[in-house]
Amino acid sequence: MSGLDLNRLEQYRGEILKAEIGSLFALWEKVVGLNKQEDMDLELENLFSIDVHILGERFYLYKDFLKNWRNKWDNLLKIYYNLSEITNSQFEKANIKSEKINNLSNPFGAIKDSKYTRGDFTKDELIKEIKKIFFILGDTKKEEYQNKIDEIYKNCIGLKIKLKKYLDNLISDDRFPNNEVSLWQQTFVTSSLFKALISNYILTSKVVESIREVKWRILGIQYDKFGLAEKGLKLASIQWYREITEKIDEEIKKLLEVEYPIGNEIYRDETGIYFIVGDNLGADENVNMTKLKNELRELENKIYEIFERETEDEFYPAIFLTKASRGLMNLSYLLENAKNNFLKAKRKKDLNLWLLRTKKGKAIGICPICQVRLIYESDKEKNNSPTICEVCDNRTHHKQVSQWIDNISGETIWLDEVKDKNNRVAYISLKFELEDWLNGNLLNTIIKIEENKSQQLIESIKENIISKKKRVDKDWLHLSFTRNEELKKVGNLNAESLFFDNILGTQWESWIKETSLNSKIDWINEKIKWEEFTSESDPAVDLLAILLLQFLLRKNPSPARLRRIWETTREFFEDIHINLDTILDIPKWRKQRICFEIENENIANKIKSTGEELEGDGLLYWAQPKGNKVRFYLISSIEDFIKKYGNKSKEILGELRKESNPENIEKLNEKLNNLFSSIEQERNFLQEFNFHSIKFRRSNDKNELFSISSSDIKAIKFISYKPFAKITDPSPKSYQVVIPAEYLEKFIDGVMERYNREFKYVHGKLPLHIGIVVSHYKRPAYVNLKALRRIRRDVKDINKLYESKCISEFCIYQKKKLSLASIEESINNTERYYSLYWNNMYEKDYNFYIKPNNNWKKWISTIDKFPQNSSVEIVSNTFDFEFMDTNTRKNDIFYDENNKYKRAIKRKSNRPYEIEKYWDKFKAFKKLITGKNYQRSRLFKIVEFIYSKLPEIEDENFGTDYSYMFAPMFYRYLDLHDINRRILFKEIFDIDVNLNSQEYLEKLREALSNTKNLYLFIDMFEFWHTMLKEV
């Protein structure tokens, strides 16, 4: 085969884009069919009458492609689109029951809320967009194409955004339970596969004509976005790194989708950006991960140039491709190896590069932010604390602060505005353990056909395998499925296609090659050696029969379905961030920023022209000069301003901070809201806030810079803002944010309420981990972010997270979640398709291989079919926390992978806690010790006594049981003689409230003899007192 010709790709890139745009409308008949009442007939014949030229062949988009692509495979466009559509459909249309529904669900069974409305644009607007792109592409000469890349990219993305808004609420397949893939996902993924095939053909001049020849790879441009965020000393620099990674990703996307259109972006997260591309781009066909071929070195260099240009030579990516396959399942291999791949990133050609870019003066160190560039004595003149290099100073002050002022009502970039009443901030990481969903394994626990006689079907398949009929009839797999005593016929399925399409190039192929089935497979020609199956007792017959039935009954990991999975989890995090203001429910007065202006040329000249951070009477302001005027923005919290200068507001705030009754707290917050509404006028403001002058200085200079009096202040106003900040953009796997620590309880409640609604049917199979790091707001952000990286809990082997959960306990949690089911979900009996678990000791209903491993052959069924006293294998939702009282505290965050990834330090070995089981206990503890009449000094005596005895209790050789001392102390100091107190305590240790004193003490002693319960009590104290200062 000839090599790849990148020049040829450049020559035909406009034609590739025209073919791609046409393919976006190949399924348009579904739009008209689903919405006959709407006039969305786009008159495709007139709209797509243009021609496409590919390697000497000419095609008219409508006549030669869109008109009858399903019926005839008589040209390149039809062949490639059909191959792409077949791959993306994965036999979904053949094997499901016929009930039609109108609701689009998410891929985990819950009915999806509409994100877009179909009235966002009209038919005429859509036609206008298409004509505009075709005009640009048709009017642009090949030698002018490069100069119009930005315009072409902008219009292509604009069209796709509009199409997504319309098609993302329409169902690609309206038969339950196949109703989770939207028409947009089906359209976009099929079009992307098609585009990659066309590009691959142009690069190679080799035509792929059959499904057995067609494969794709995932191209990953990988770099550590978390690591970049960890460089940030302040929120402004964290924000810059987050925004530059987004810009880099968009530049790469423009390069690979338009400038050198080899494919489309298919996935993006904190490890990089990923594209679906043709098979022939990879250098090695027989390894799981390979490099681009040498002929594509120019393309690789252009990717590096983007990083060099946008980061000023600060960091670079690693570039790898997956092994070729017929789907997206291999994406997980790149993601799992991302950390190792980061270490293989291209380095700068000259490590002394920045040493050579010197200026006059002596270098005094390395910049603490970028950790690459030198800093000089002259950099001290910029009055940054700490001193940073010129590049980072420009990024923070010239760019990020400017953006902050332009979007002054948005998220803050000042931790002083985030801090809570106790000067604490909470850095939070949300993370899905998504590995076994991205590689498609857990789709083996979701079925599209409910079948109550699966074992009989396996025996039937085994009989078919060894029968003579199979040798002459490729479509021999005819089975009858029983459901509700009706026969459902499944016919005309090619067993070999069913087998190879689901495993080639994946972990399943590697595993099968290690089994007895391997010798009966012709991998090169993709044939099964039917003649070698002679006995039903042959293990290979049993394995093949199980896999064939499994691939028929389960939800197949089609590219559209996998993309739908990770888009759903990403949208979950996006929804949390969009609604974070509502979730936290922060009072309106607390979200006010004071802004005022003075007119004084002398003062304006003393302030840096770019603006700078100043301290005024212990509070922080951003001072922004403009001509002879200066505008001051308060960047300390409004609470600090009230404490310093308030009159009536200070009095109300004092009452608020002493109050514990929720109703009274709400009333006092409303008083402050009303007060702030009345004092925005200048006269009222100066009456409420009592100050005569404010003395300003720079934070690293004790000398006064200037002062202003109350009479100098003009144009006073309050500006609402959001007192939280995003650390990383929501991705399919994770999301990080910093919030005022006092709102942590509301945050966890809000997240779990949304989780229970959207993922109720897969509880235990889609685990969410919440990692929390709390610190004083002045502690450097990078210290907390390094701790957050640890508490995020990166799991190397997810199998070690699985635990046996008692059925009765699991049912309690599941029942609560399923009570949130909508009417439509209940009618569909969604649970029976999505909520299948293992290991069922009764050996019902389906005996499937969940993962490509002999140990993962499991009996799966709904929970109601499990034995009453048995257990189920799940991975729980968890939360972990750490208070960063010292910089070295992050070393306490270390997980033991041989103990279900619990903390390695013994006293913290209960962490992380299962959310469903323990979060209510934590909240009950808070209620127990914050009662109006409870003396908290008594709690401190209990905690102090426990800590004094823990060394003896933990002694492995001479461990002492002090429960006989703990029990009476708990009883007395927690007032457990009171029935109401017992009721709260029952939520923690589950002791019968109606026992007499002696019986109660004995049960209490039994509970406290368990060291884990002592650790739990200590952890709840650490959470609410040491970390949050709530008690």
ABEGO torsion letter per residue (X at the ends): XBBBBAAAAAAAAAAAAAAAAAAAAAAAAAAAAABAABBABAGAAAAAABBBBBGGBBBBAAAAAAAAAAABBABAAAAAAAAAAAAAAGGAAAABBABBBABBBBAAGBBBBBABBAAABBAAAAAAAAAAAAAAAAABBAAAAAAAAAAAAAAAAAAAAAAAAAAAABBABABOAAAABBAAAAAAAAAAAAAAAAAAAAAAGBBBABAAABBBBBBBBBBBAAAAAAABABAAAAAAAAAAAAAAAAAAAAAAAAABBAEBBABBBAAEBBBBBBAAABABAABABBBBBAAAAAAAAAAAAAAAAAAGGABBBBBBBBBBBABAAAAAAAAAAAAAAAAABBBBABAAAAAABBBBEBBAEBBAAAGABBBBAAAAAAGBOBBBBAAAAAAAAAAAAAAAAABAABBBABAAAABBAAGBBBBBBBBBBAAAAAAGAAAAABBABBBABAAAAAAAAAAAAABAAAAABABABBBBBBBGGBBBBBBGBBAAAAAAAAABGBAAAAAAAABAAAAABBAAAGBBBAAABABAABAAAAAAAAAAAAAAABBBBBAAAAAAAAAAAAAAAAAAAAAAAAAAGBBAAAABBBBBBBBBAAAAAABBAAEBBBBBGGBBBBBBBBEABBBBBBABBAAAAAAAABBAAAAAAAAAAABABAAAAAAAAAAAAAAAAAAABAAAAAAABBBABBBBBBAABABBABBBBAAABBGBBBBBBBBBBBABBBBAABBBBBBBAAAAAAAAAAAAAAAAAAAAAABGABBBBBBBBBBBAABBAAAAAAAAAAAAGBBABAAAABBBBBAAAAAAAAAAAAAABBAAAAAAGAAAAABBBOBBAAGOABBBBABBBAAABBBBBBAAABBAABBBBBBBBBBBBBBBABAAAAAABBBBAABGGBBABAAAAAOBBBAAAAAAAAAAAAAAAABAABBAAAAAAAAAAAAAAAAAAABAAABBBAAAAAAAAAAAAAGAABAAAAAAAAAAAGBBAABBAAAAAAAAAAAAABAAAAAAAAAAAAAAAAAAGAX
